[in-house]
Amino acid sequence: MRTKFDEQLRQLGMKMTHMGNLIEKNIQDAVQALLSQDTETARRIMAEDELVDQEQKKIENICFQLLIQQQPVARDLRTITAALKMVTDMERIGDHAADISELTIAMAAVPYPLRGENIRKMAGETIVMLLDAVNSYVNKDIEKAHTVIAHDDIVDNYFVKVKADLIEVIRENPEYGEHAADLLLVNKYLERIGDHATNIAEWVIFALNGNGEANEH
């Protein structure tokens, strides 16, 4: 019975990794589409958000089967509970990639008032956080989970930089105000992705040692 349970937990980890990789690609493509004003890719990402939702449902079903069929002991119960909480944050990250894509379409007709290098770097840091958080769960690596939480400071620093740049654009070029406001929203979505990755890491710590619980950022 334990062998079957361990195999189902392994399958759960594989599903979590797959969902994380899917979301990683969507974030990467969403930001690239934003900066290149590629509306075709943006529309594809919005459509593919349904795939992320489907992966969430598959993982939840595995978790519910484990809870019903296997009567897990304390640590196993924490592992399953953490997965259920984590996929909620992962699905929200996927939503933010779709949100960025929606703004990309809205902004496509006008040249951007800002070079997007800091936005690109910020997105890259959120991807590192997401993948490391999921990997820390799969590999039961509590140190990596703590590293993810500390990494959120880097994302927050980029958030402040981008916000300051955009406020300066609005001040110096009021005609770009609406565009800059939309880019401020993109900046906020990326900052929220970092917060959700932090939540995921906090649930990993809960699963591994029973201490702490993710905050609702």
Buried (B, 14 or more C-beta within 10 A) or exposed (E): EEEEBEEBBEEBBEBBBBBBEBBBBBBBBBBBBBBEBBBEBBBBBBEBBEBBEEBBEBBBEBBEEBBEEBEBEEEBBBBBBBBBBBBBBBBBBBBBBBBBBBBBBBBEEEEBBBEBEBBBBBBBBBBBBBBBBBBBBBEEBBEBBBBBBEBBEBBBEBBEBBBEBBEEBBEEEEEBBEBBEBBBBBBBBBBBBBBBBBBBBBBBBBBBEEEEBBEEB
